[in-house]
Amino acid sequence: MKIAACQMASGTDKNENLKEIARLTAEAAAEGADLAVFPEFAMHYPPVLSKEFLADAESLDGHFVGELKKLAVQHGLTIIAGMHEEIPG
């Protein structure tokens, strides 16, 4: 198994973070990786309990994870990326 440690500087814009994840995933796949591992705060950084940070939280069937799933299928590898989950209630 070939593992790619995908280091990135996440910011507060989830869509920009997803673009960088997509770029690095494609690069990892091109190098033959079976697994691409991203930082624990790949979805949003900095991890402070601000309104923006909390508003970015999603369920596991939300847009962020959905995009990660698409990238994994497209490139034929597994992706591990940190996110913060919306808690119902």
C-alpha positions in Angstrom: 0.0 0.0 0.0 1.3 3.4 -1.0 0.3 6.3 1.3 0.4 10.0 0.4 0.7 12.4 3.3 -1.0 15.5 1.8 0.0 18.6 3.7 -2.0 21.7 3.1 -2.7 25.1 4.7 -6.5 25.0 5.1 -8.3 28.3 5.5 -11.9 29.3 6.4 -13.3 28.7 2.9 -14.5 25.1 2.6 -14.7 25.3 -1.2 -11.2 26.6 -1.5 -10.0 23.8 0.8 -11.9 21.2 -1.4 -10.1 22.6 -4.5 -6.7 22.1 -2.8 -7.8 18.6 -1.6 -8.8 17.8 -5.2 -5.5 19.0 -6.6 -3.5 17.0 -4.0 -5.6 13.9 -4.5 -5.0 14.0 -8.2 -1.3 14.4 -7.6 -1.3 11.5 -5.1 -3.2 9.2 -7.5 -0.7 10.1 -10.3 2.1 9.0 -8.0 0.3 5.6 -7.4 -1.1 6.3 -3.9 -3.8 4.0 -2.5 -4.5 6.3 0.4 -4.3 10.1 0.7 -4.2 11.5 4.2 -5.0 15.1 4.9 -4.8 17.3 8.1 -7.3 17.0 10.9 -8.7 20.5 10.0 -8.7 20.1 6.3 -12.3 21.3 6.1 -11.8 24.6 8.1 -8.9 26.3 9.9 -8.4 27.8 12.4 -10.4 25.5 14.7 -11.9 28.0 17.0 -15.5 28.0 18.2 -16.4 31.0 16.2 -19.8 31.4 14.5 -18.1 30.8 11.1 -16.5 27.6 12.3 -19.7 26.3 13.8 -21.7 27.3 10.7 -19.4 25.3 8.5 -20.2 22.0 10.2 -22.0 19.5 8.1 -23.5 16.1 8.4 -21.6 13.1 7.1 -24.0 13.1 4.0 -23.3 16.8 3.4 -21.4 18.5 0.5 -17.9 18.2 1.9 -17.9 14.5 2.5 -19.9 14.0 -0.8 -17.1 15.8 -2.7 -14.4 13.6 -0.9 -16.4 10.5 -2.0 -16.4 11.7 -5.6 -12.7 12.4 -5.5 -12.0 9.0 -4.0 -14.0 7.2 -6.7 -12.6 9.3 -9.5 -9.0 8.6 -8.5 -9.4 5.1 -7.2 -8.0 5.7 -3.7 -9.1 6.2 -0.1 -9.2 9.6 1.4 -8.8 10.5 5.1 -9.6 14.2 5.8 -10.6 16.0 9.0 -13.9 17.8 9.2 -16.3 18.9 11.9 -19.6 17.3 12.0 -22.9 19.0 12.6 -24.6 17.7 15.7 -28.4 17.6 15.3 -30.6 19.0 18.0 
